[in-house]
Amino acid sequence: MPRKIKPKTEFESQAKISSFFTGGRVQFAGNDREFVLCPKENSINVVRIADGRIVATASHDEDDEISCFCYSNDSLITASRSLLLKKWNLQPVINPSDDSEHSQSDLLKLEAEKTWKAVHSGPVMCMDMDPSCSFLATGSSDQTVKVFDLTRQYHTHNVRGFSALITNVRFWVLDGHYMLISTCDHGKMQITHLKSSKCLKLLEDAHYGAINSLDISVDYRLLVTVGKDTIATVWSVTSFDEDAGGLKLEFSRTAIAIYETAESLFIASSKQISHLEGRDDECVFVVAGTRGVFKIWNAKGECLLAFGKLSSSTSVSKSAEDACDLAPIYFMHRSGDVFIAASYSHDLFIYSLKSLKVKKTMSGDPEEISSIASIGQNPELFAVASKNKFLKVINTATSNVNILPAHQDVIISLSASVDGSLLATCGKDNTAKLWTFDPEEGKLACCGEAVGHTMDVLDCRFSTADNSFLVSVSEDLTLKLWKLPKSLRRKQGDGLVQLKCKWTMKAHEKQINCCDVSPQNKMVATGSHDKLIKLWNVESQTFISTLIGHRKGIWSVCFSREEQLLASASGDSTVRVWNLADQACLSTLEGHDCAVLQVAFFNHSTQLVSAATNGLLKLWDVKSNECQATLDQHTDKVWALSVVEKGKETWFGSAGADAELVLWKDVTAEKRALALEEQGKLVSNNQMLDNLLLEKQYVKAVGLAISLNQPYRLLSILQTLLAADKVHELSDVIGELRQDQLASLLKFCVIWNANTRNCHSAQAIMQIVFRTWPPDKLLELVDIQDTVEKLLSYQERHYSRLEKLQQQTMLVDFTRFCIKDSTQI
C-alpha cells in the first residue's frame, strides 16, 4: 500500500535579508563592537553584526532626513535637515526569565533623551563628541562650527572664518588643553583653543582641495589629513608652549603624494599589523582611495603595503596597483583591532587589523534581485544575482556576503546542480559561466565558460540525472546544449575551461525566457514570449511537441522529479500542469490576479509553489487544484524562487524587485504537533472543569473557564448559580477573581449582553461585579474604557426595548379598563 504523503501548508519566514544601509558614515557600537550604526534614508539603524538584523532605529519626524550622526559611550546624537539635534541613549534590555536566544528587542533599545535646535542656518554635515561626552562640536553647510555643552544645554563657541562647507570637526586634547580641529571644502584647517576661544593655528593651504578625512595619533602629537588633492599630509607637533603672548602651537609638515583622491584614513601602529612585523614605525596610517585599494603609509612617505581584494582571501602586496574590481571605499572607522569600511555600492566590510583580512561582509542596500540558487548542503546558503555583474553568496543565518566578480555585464540567471556542487551563471555579456563550490571553505570558484550565443543568455539548467551537460537559452532565439567535462577542478594559474557546444536549435520565434531538464535527462522544455512551451529530445536532438494553452508569455517551466508532469507559469495569471505522456493540459490553477513569474514542484511533486508580480507566493495541491496557502512577505515582483528539500524538511528561498531575500521553512509538522498538544490540554482542562463543578469548587471552576476562554461554558456555570439562588456565593466567587480574570469576565459580559437570550444573565452578573468591586479597582483593569463603552451601547438598546414593552403593557391595561366600562353600561 503506497504511503500517504501529507501536504505541507504551513511555512514561516526564518530569515530575511533586506536593506539597512543606504550610504553615509558608519560606526561600531556596543561594548564588544557587536553592533554597527548605519544610516538609512530618514533613520539610523542599529544593526547586529552577528546576523545582520536591525535591533533598534533612531529617527526624527517623518520626511525629516538625518544629515549626520556621532556616537560615543552609549550616547548617540543625530542631526536632521530641519536643524534639530537629538540625543539618544543606547541601553541593553535583557529579560532574565528568558534563557533562550534573545530576540531583537531583548538586546538593545534606543531612548530619546532630549531635542534642541542646532543654532545653524544650514544642515549639520559633521559632528564629534569629546571623550567625556560633555561637549558636542557641529560643522555645518553655513560655513560655521559650533560647540554645545551637553550637560548645561547651551552652545559655548561659534567658530567662523571658513568660506566653504565644513568637512571635519575633531576634538583634540594636547597636554591638558582642549582644542578643536575644523576643516573645510577649500582645504583650510583651523585649530581653536576652547578655553580661550582663540585660534591657535589657521592653515589656509593645508590642502589644495577638500579635506576628506583626518585622524589623531594615540599620543595626540601627530595629525594626518587627506583630501581630493591626492596628497596625505602628516602634521607633527614640534612645540606647544605658553609665553607672554599666549599659547603657541607649531607643526612640522610632511606632504606625501599618494597619486589618488583619498576618501578616508585612520592611524595605527606597525606592531598591530602582522604583515609589518619587524618594522619600528610607531605610527602608520591606512588610506582608502578612489581606486578601491587600501594603502598603508608611514610618516616618512613610504607605501608599506597595499591590499584591495575585498574577500576573505585578501591579497597583501607592496604594489599599489593591486586594484579592486568592486566599488571604491569612501569611509572607514577603526575600533580596537578591527575596522569597518563602507563602499559606494553600500557594502560593509569588517576587517581584522592584524591580518588585514575580511572577517565579515554585509550587503547594506541590495539591488533588485533577478535570480537565486541554493548551493551546497546548507539550505541557508544562496547564490544571488542582482542587477549588476557581481555574484553574491549570502548566508541568510549570519547575513555574511561573499562578493565575486562574475561577468562583464549584468547577470540575468543562476542555476545550481541537483547535488549543489556546481553553479551556472548567465548574463548580458552573451556567455554562461560554470562555478564549483567548495563545501569546506564555503566558496565558489569559476572554472568554465560557455561562449557561443550572440545575444543575452536568459536562462540555463544542469542535467538532472548527472552533471554531464548544461543547457542555455538566449535572446538570439536559440537553445544550446554544452557538454561538461568530468573534472572541473583547475589548478592555480590555469585558464577557464571552454565548454563545447554539442548542438544548437532555433527554438522559438520570440524571446526565450526559461528552460528546464527532465529527470533521466531525456527532454528539455523551453518557454517563450510567443506563449508556447516546446519539448526537445536530448539524445536525438529533435523537436518533440508544442504545448499550447497560455494566453500570454511563459515565464517559468519546471519538470516533476517523480511523475511525467510539467508545470508552467505565465503572464496570463495562471499556472498550468501538463501531462507529458499525451502533452495534454491536466489542470489550470487560477488564483493569482497578476502575472506568475516562477513555479516549482515540491513534496514529492504533490504540491506546487508559485510566485507572482504582486509579491505573493501560493501553495497548490496538484490533484485537487486548490490553493492551500498564501505567503506574504514581499512588496514587489518575486523574480526568483528556489526550493530546497533535505529529507523531510523543505525550505523556499524567494527574492525579487524589493531587494529582499526571504528564507521560508516548512513548519507544518510542528504546527500539527502543537495543535494535537493543545487539543490534549483542552480535553484535560475540560475534564478538570467538570470535576470542579461536581466538587462545587466554583471559584476554581470560574477561573479555569476564563483561562480556557470559554465564555458560554462560563455563562452556564454562572446561570446555574443564579438559578439556584446562590447570589451570595456568586458574589464571593467574583470577589476572589484576579484583575486579569475580572477584565476577561467583563469582556465576556459584552458578548452575552449583545444577545437578548443571555442579556438578563449578563445584567445580573454586571450588577454583582459593580457592587462587589470598588470603582477605583475597576478603573485599573485593562481596556476598561473600551469594555464600558461597548456595554453602554447595548444597555441603551435594552432600555429602549423595555420602554416599548412598558408602553405595550399600558395599552393592554387601557384596553381592559375600556372593556370593563363598556360592560357596565
Buried (B, 14 or more C-beta within 10 A) or exposed (E): EEEEEEBBBBBEBBBBBBBBBBBBBBBBBBEEBBBBBBBBBBBBBBBBBBBBBBBBBBBBEEEBBBBBBBBBEBBBBBBBBBBBBBBBEBEEEEEEEEEEEBEBEBBBBBEBEEEBEBBBEBBBBBBBBBEEBEBBBBBBBBBBBBBBEBEEEEBEBEBEBBEBBBBBBBBBBBEEBBBBBBBBBBBBBBBBBBEEEEBBBEBEEBBEBBBBBBBBBEEEBBBBBBBBBBBBBBBBBEEBEEEEEEBEBEBEEBEBEBEBBBBBBBBBBBBEBEBBEEBEBBBBBBBBBBBBBBBBBBBEEEBBBBBBBBBBEBEBEEEBEBEBEBBBBBBBBBBEBBBBBBBBBBBBBBBBBEBBBBBBBBBBBBBBBBBBBBBBEBBBBBBBBBBBBBBBBBBBBBBBBBBBBBBEBBBBBBBBBBEBBBBBBBBBBBBBBBBBBEEEEBBBBBBBBBBBBEEBBBBBBBBBEBBEBBBBBBBBBBBBBBEBEEEBEBEEEEEBBEBEBBEBBEBBEEBBBBBBBBBEBBBBBBBBBBBBBBBBEBEEEEEBEEBEBBEBBBBBBBBBBEBBBBBBBBBBBBBBBBBBEEBEBBBBBEBBEEBBBBBBBBBBBBBBBBBBBBBBBBBBBBEEBEBBBEBEBBEBBBBBBBBBBEEEEBBBBBBBBBBBBBBBBBBBEEEEEEEEEEEEEEEEBBEBBEEBBEEEBBBBBBBBBBEBEBBEBBBEBBBEBBEEEBEEBBBEBBBBBEEEBBBBBBBBBBBBBBEEEBBBBBBBBBEBBEEBBEEEEBEEBEEBEEBBEBBEEBBEEBEEEEEEEEEEEEEEEEEEEEEEEEEEE
